[in-house]
């Protein structure tokens, strides 16, 4: 089944990927985003690098990404990348994070539903089961319950958020030691939806 992007949702998303010595781990993350770019859901990919000395910049360049290198704290780098993003929605991922094949449909549906409801919500992917091990029925049931109750989101699960919502929150704290976690705390568990699509940390 080929994922489709709802009418009016094309070029809605800027993907922002954090990297550090990530020439190998960046490749599968970018590969997972290719269908989204081909379908017009993703308009750009911004790589926010912490000063890698390996071939991370070359990998990003070959993939057509915008590359921002800085030794500033993580929060400052993420805020800078978000400020340069052109699309109205942001998808934050770490290098090595690989959303499963359902991520496009889940993302497009969440954007459509959130905009229809007036905004104010963000989303993360759920942790994917380990490769080669089918997710047990109990674990799947607990995951469903977690989505309903607002399971605590983690930075490695990614973050999907409208840019105007992100900016209204002040973005990532440039001084926070754990800027990603601190932003999730400010968002609040009840304002974060866990999508059905899974993400592996690589």
JOMOBEL-V164047 format. One record per helix or strand of 2 or more residues. SS is the DSSP state (H for helix, E for strand). FROM is the first residue (numbers start at 0). TO is the last residue. If there is no record, write none. Layout:
BEGIN
ss: <SS:SS>
from: <FROM:FROM>
to: <TO:TO>
END
This chain:
BEGIN
ss: <E:H:E:H:E:H:E:E:H:E:H:H:E:H:H:H:E>
from: <12:24:41:55:65:73:88:97:102:121:136:154:158:162:178:188:191>
to: <18:37:48:61:68:83:93:98:115:126:148:156:161:167:186:190:199>
END
